[in-house]
Amino acid sequence: MNTALPPLPVRDSDAVRDQDVEPAQPVAARSCWTTTVGSTPAPAFEGRAAAWTPPVEPWVPPLERAELENLVERFRAWRPYDGGVLLDDVADALDDLVPDEEDAGELGQRLRGHLTKLVTIAVAAKADQMDERAALLIERARAVRSQDVPSDHSRAVGQLRRMGWIVNELLERLVETRCLKEAT
């Protein structure tokens, strides 16, 4: 009795593949497949990838170590824009209640930070080039931010209120020019 299975039908893809591969040997006799490209045999594959070194240049950092460390420190110190905190500080600066000297100093620093962030956002969005009023507010913000805090408390409160107005006006203008979403 003949127990051999009938041969499988040959597909076109099998015929193409068989032209590129040597005839199969019994599994025990062969240690790997050897492919032939043209008339030159390719190296045998023995179950692991052959070492291949791509023609790639080694990576070179774009900055020196000190510059990269400075950049990392700046990222760590960065605080994102928070419209709610900004509006709270503007409300404190423009409120009828006059802040005491300690609170005025802290509020002044926060308002300077808000001015810096808003000016940076405006310049990055090119609001100063698109809109004259925004350009004027940016200049006013830079001017008031660079002024020293007066030693007289009543004058310091006046400067806080000027900073509060400029922060508020610049925020509104950036919202109108769609450089920022409305702060809530």
C-alpha positions as CSV (number, residue, x, y, z in Angstrom):
1,M,0.0,0.0,0.0
2,N,1.3,3.4,-1.0
3,T,0.9,6.0,1.9
4,A,2.6,9.0,0.1
5,L,0.5,12.1,-0.1
6,P,-0.2,13.5,-3.6
7,P,1.9,16.5,-4.5
8,L,0.6,20.0,-3.7
9,P,-0.4,22.2,-6.6
10,V,2.3,24.7,-7.6
11,R,1.5,28.4,-7.4
12,D,3.2,31.2,-9.3
13,S,4.7,32.6,-6.1
14,D,6.1,29.1,-5.2
15,A,7.8,28.9,-8.6
16,V,9.4,32.3,-8.2
17,R,10.5,31.5,-4.6
18,D,11.9,28.1,-5.6
19,Q,14.1,29.7,-8.2
20,D,15.8,31.9,-5.5
21,V,16.3,29.1,-2.9
22,E,18.3,25.9,-3.3
23,P,16.3,22.7,-3.2
24,A,15.3,21.7,0.3
25,Q,17.5,19.2,2.1
26,P,16.2,16.9,4.8
27,V,16.0,18.9,8.1
28,A,18.7,16.9,9.9
29,A,21.1,17.4,7.0
30,R,20.9,21.1,6.7
31,S,21.9,23.6,9.3
32,C,20.4,26.7,7.6
33,W,18.9,28.0,4.4
34,T,21.2,29.3,1.8
35,T,19.8,31.7,-0.7
36,T,21.2,32.4,-4.1
37,V,21.1,35.8,-5.7
38,G,22.0,35.4,-9.3
39,S,24.9,33.0,-9.3
40,T,26.5,34.2,-6.0
41,P,25.4,32.4,-2.9
42,A,24.4,34.7,0.0
43,P,25.7,34.0,3.5
44,A,23.8,31.4,5.4
45,F,21.4,32.3,8.2
46,E,22.0,30.2,11.3
47,G,19.2,31.4,13.6
48,R,20.7,34.8,14.5
49,A,21.0,38.0,12.7
50,A,24.2,38.8,11.0
51,A,26.1,41.7,12.4
52,W,25.3,44.8,10.3
53,T,26.7,48.2,10.9
54,P,24.7,50.9,9.2
55,P,26.6,53.7,7.6
56,V,25.5,56.2,10.3
57,E,27.6,58.9,11.8
58,P,27.7,58.9,15.6
59,W,25.3,61.4,17.3
60,V,26.8,64.7,18.3
61,P,24.9,66.8,20.8
62,P,23.7,70.1,19.4
63,L,25.0,72.1,22.4
64,E,27.8,71.8,24.9
65,R,27.2,70.2,28.3
66,A,26.9,73.6,30.2
67,E,24.5,74.9,27.6
68,L,22.3,71.7,27.9
69,E,22.4,71.9,31.7
70,N,21.3,75.6,31.5
71,L,18.4,74.6,29.1
72,V,17.3,71.8,31.5
73,E,17.3,74.3,34.4
74,R,15.2,76.7,32.4
75,F,12.7,74.0,31.6
76,R,12.5,73.0,35.2
77,A,11.9,76.6,36.3
78,W,9.3,77.3,33.6
79,R,5.7,77.7,34.8
80,P,2.9,77.5,32.3
81,Y,0.4,80.3,31.6
82,D,-2.5,80.1,34.0
83,G,-5.3,82.6,33.1
84,G,-7.1,82.1,36.4
85,V,-4.2,83.1,38.5
86,L,-3.5,86.0,36.2
87,L,-7.1,87.3,36.6
88,D,-6.9,86.9,40.4
89,D,-3.7,88.9,40.5
90,V,-5.2,91.6,38.3
91,A,-8.3,91.7,40.6
92,D,-6.0,92.1,43.6
93,A,-4.1,94.9,42.0
94,L,-7.2,96.8,40.9
95,D,-9.3,96.1,44.0
96,D,-10.5,99.0,46.2
97,L,-8.6,97.5,49.1
98,V,-5.0,98.6,49.2
99,P,-2.6,95.7,49.7
100,D,-0.1,96.1,52.6
101,E,3.6,96.5,51.8
102,E,4.5,92.8,51.9
103,D,1.6,91.8,49.7
104,A,2.3,94.6,47.4
105,G,5.9,93.4,46.8
106,E,4.7,89.8,46.1
107,L,1.9,91.0,43.9
108,G,4.3,93.2,42.0
109,Q,6.6,90.2,41.3
110,R,3.7,88.1,40.1
111,L,2.4,90.9,37.8
112,R,5.8,91.3,36.4
113,G,5.8,87.5,35.6
114,H,2.4,87.8,34.0
115,L,3.6,90.7,31.9
116,T,6.7,88.7,30.8
117,K,4.6,85.7,29.8
118,L,2.0,87.8,27.9
119,V,4.7,89.7,26.1
120,T,6.5,86.5,25.2
121,I,3.2,85.0,23.9
122,A,2.4,88.1,21.9
123,V,5.8,88.3,20.3
124,A,5.8,84.5,19.5
125,A,2.3,84.9,17.9
126,K,3.5,88.0,16.0
127,A,0.7,90.0,17.5
128,D,2.9,93.1,17.5
129,Q,3.3,92.8,13.7
130,M,-0.4,92.1,13.1
131,D,-1.9,94.7,15.4
132,E,-0.8,98.3,16.2
133,R,-2.7,98.3,19.5
134,A,-1.0,95.1,20.6
135,A,2.4,96.5,19.7
136,L,1.6,99.6,21.8
137,L,0.5,97.5,24.7
138,I,3.7,95.3,24.4
139,E,5.8,98.5,24.6
140,R,3.9,99.8,27.6
141,A,4.2,96.4,29.3
142,R,8.0,96.3,28.8
143,A,8.3,99.9,30.0
144,V,6.3,99.4,33.2
145,R,7.9,96.0,33.9
146,S,11.4,97.6,33.8
147,Q,10.5,100.4,36.3
148,D,11.8,100.0,39.8
149,V,9.3,99.7,42.6
150,P,9.0,103.1,44.4
151,S,9.9,103.2,48.0
152,D,6.7,105.1,48.9
153,H,3.9,102.7,49.5
154,S,1.2,104.8,47.9
155,R,3.4,105.2,44.7
156,A,4.1,101.5,44.8
157,V,0.3,100.8,44.8
158,G,-0.1,103.2,41.9
159,Q,2.5,101.2,39.9
160,L,0.8,98.0,40.8
161,R,-2.5,99.3,39.5
162,R,-0.8,100.4,36.2
163,M,0.7,97.0,35.9
164,G,-2.7,95.4,36.6
165,W,-4.3,97.5,33.9
166,I,-1.7,96.7,31.3
167,V,-1.9,93.0,32.1
168,N,-5.6,93.1,31.8
169,E,-5.6,95.2,28.5
170,L,-2.9,93.0,26.9
171,L,-4.7,89.9,27.9
172,E,-7.9,91.2,26.3
173,R,-6.1,92.2,23.2
174,L,-4.4,88.9,22.8
175,V,-7.8,87.2,23.2
176,E,-9.3,89.5,20.5
177,T,-6.5,88.8,18.1
178,R,-6.8,85.0,18.9
179,C,-3.3,84.7,20.2
180,L,-4.9,83.3,23.5
181,K,-8.1,81.6,24.5
182,E,-10.2,83.6,26.9
183,A,-9.0,83.2,30.5
184,T,-11.7,82.0,33.0
